[in-house]
């Protein structure tokens, strides 16, 4: 179907709809494949998966999005983490219409989550809502479900009421469904208005990663994570409940010891900082509220590796381990967690029933056997986002943003090849060029496969790596990429020079007002001074003035009066 | 069994237990009936409902409670609301050992809950944990389940993991069970360590009330309340979800109107203040974030009475109604809500399934028929606490604190009568004398029934009324009673003069920085000045320094930057 045919069809639309169709949106829609056009009456830049009868009514928000777009390009950003949220804020709203699609309505300032999980800070001091007074960013709360690169359309599954979205993700939310089942389900969702499409001019993929559990039985179900604010809230509630339950007169001594046995799996910065914050909470606050229970508590960090904090040099890691030792936190390296199940060792776990009263769990460690624990916090790294595996696969029809790169051989018609998105073999991450553009690789026999890029599709954050680099999957890299990309897009000079990461150093809080700081170009600091740097850096980095005021207020108040231990 | 026999038995106890038994606790236990003594080996002042084998282990917390008691009387306080929390804090810890038993681990400063439900204040600014560094109050998280007045023992059902405890209560948690079923269940709970007993020297009953729904179908299940912090959190999350859902491109115009139709049932101060806060949130904040949605929203207050705010005089109530009218909030008096069910009018409600996606509800109002609403906040007053009806019934054996009052006739042996706790016929509240002591009435034919009091059992707060008075069921009355009682107990002069309530006036926030203030002895103020009084009063009344600092900080920050709208 040609653009002119599309234009003719428009006369059949209600007048209100016609008025909203600007030249740009018509151009955008005209790119649609014939199969899409039949649905396109629902609106210029989004296709509704339902019948045409009720569609006029549903235009409001998207049509305003379209009319508010003027001559700007629409940049659709998938995700609201360090990469996506930063790009959305930094893009020049005179040039681009930024639209964020994310299952979470906020950005989580992840380095402060450990502090919020014990009440050193209040949860909201680590959050910034995507919709704010000060920016012009549009937002839809949903999961990206599929991408049509040819027609520049993303299918979105709404997530307004999805309770999983504010927690660490460990499973594809459609796991266990076959392709056919999901297809059927999609039809139902579309009918219910749970699925909709959004066109883009530029697509920025920042969907992040899921939490890795290595398939360890029971971990997904029973351990707590520390990747989002919902996790932090669960931890805060659970650990106070463990103390309250241990303080019941009916709690036997052995059960008391189990309830207050806290296991942290993973000796990276998250696991170490959480252990340190937990130690502070217990010794600074709970020791005054439950003095008789303190002898029962225990904090243990498990890691399969030979040392914790692998990103720090030997000396700093040793300082951390010595500090933990003095503070009474055990670090058990080269230990393998094998299972986590509800109920104490030797108990049936299912006796609890509806009122979740199997108050303790059994943790099975290869080197130690089974033990009762009150809580396991799991932080062993990242798993690739199922969206990357499922939705970012083959590119069946080439979009106009396709650009064949020089390849020794195979200079034939690219349409004769099936192009796939290039992925890192080990992590499954999307591979980009140094301009953060998604790379394609042609399916062809022989050693040297032809390569291409999608000029208008970018990937950054934990789900992507720049080809030939090994930048870590950290907030720092994601944030630097985001600043770089938005600057290039704002200036329109993406070809000028590629992205390079500047290592600004690593930090970790290790409890008792001490921290580690390892500068990007050497220079190690540990102890109280590093702690001041830690606090200063995160206060500086925190986004809004609201939080720049609230964070030190809470630091001061909790230092003066202790952390709040109300549990609700 | 005599005290001496009890003392002999003690030699069979493990040595650690013996040491902990002070003279006082032995005296307290010696009052126990024979049926109790067989279990009493579990500890001096608590009976464990399980076998004797594992009991030594379980002593820790209670035994410490007992040993820390010294020569003080134990005052057991049931509840942590305005009455209970205040008494616990005010009692002289040199004279009394205060032990609070409550299903909530905190005190909720209820007048600020409406502010927290829209984010004007953060939730925790309206909370004070019962366990604090600054007081010596002991605490067990549980529901009072029964009282043995004769032996001065309260049976407690632990509530550490009870998710209902932080929300408004509408139903007896054992509703639907027969007496026999509950009895069986209790045996299981006792075995699991979920049930335990605690002795007292003085008992203070401040269990409060449940929320009244008048049996209106669907209200308990689907409406939101505003009686505790869990309710406030649900409301904040729900109303932001309504806006986010309305902003989805797939949401039809009619559904958008339903989602943003907010109904408040009950025109008392809670309903009016919540409506005002909701109006502020929408007009001060959401109007900037969802400008296109504002025309769709609607706030309506329903009340069966002819006027709202019945405790205010005509002029102030009219001022409130005029202000609401200008602000666009409808007040519909003499309207009767008949039903609330999930799903829009004409829809089946159960189509949602697990992902709670029946996003709207149908509210049926007698005078208006059915309408779709996004949220109903229910605040129509109080229902008597089932504990008062069930546990506070007859007194089968008279305790030593029994004191027969002068009654015209019936001077016979009181033991020949069945004594019942005197209740208010209309509300079912416990009736106390002017010293807040629980009154008994003897079951006897004839007009003039003999009366008595329990000298060591007090009742205050919403579950009790002083005989012959009609003090309202407010925080003010509860708090004044609590201060009066703790003062009398501290001074030991309970007989000196009875309690009288001093009306300090009533206040209500009505939105847009305006309030009503009606002084106790006349003197009405409305508008901005009343609003200043409102804020000043609650800031002064708030308990901890933490909250005295945080509350104005949030007021300032939200005025400067807007309320936080992150939803998790």
Interface residues (C-beta under 8 A of the other chain):
Chain A: X43 X46 X48 X54 X57 X58 X59 X60 X61 X62 X64 X104 X105 X106 X122 X123 X124 X127 X128 X129 X131 X132 X133 X139 X140 X141 X142 X158 X160 X161 X162 X163 X166 X192 X193 X194 X195 X196 X198 X228 X229 X230 X233 X240 X241 X244 X245 X247 X248 X249 X250 X251 X252 X253 X254 X256 X285 X288 X289 X290 X292 X355 X356 X357 X359 X544 X545 X546 X549 X550 X553 X557 X560 X561 X562 X564 X565 X566 X567 X568
Chain B: X43 X46 X48 X54 X57 X58 X59 X60 X61 X62 X64 X104 X105 X106 X122 X123 X124 X127 X128 X129 X131 X132 X133 X139 X140 X141 X142 X158 X160 X161 X162 X163 X166 X192 X193 X194 X195 X196 X198 X228 X229 X230 X233 X240 X241 X244 X245 X247 X248 X249 X250 X251 X252 X253 X254 X256 X285 X288 X289 X290 X292 X355 X356 X357 X359 X544 X545 X546 X549 X550 X553 X557 X560 X561 X562 X564 X565 X566 X567 X568
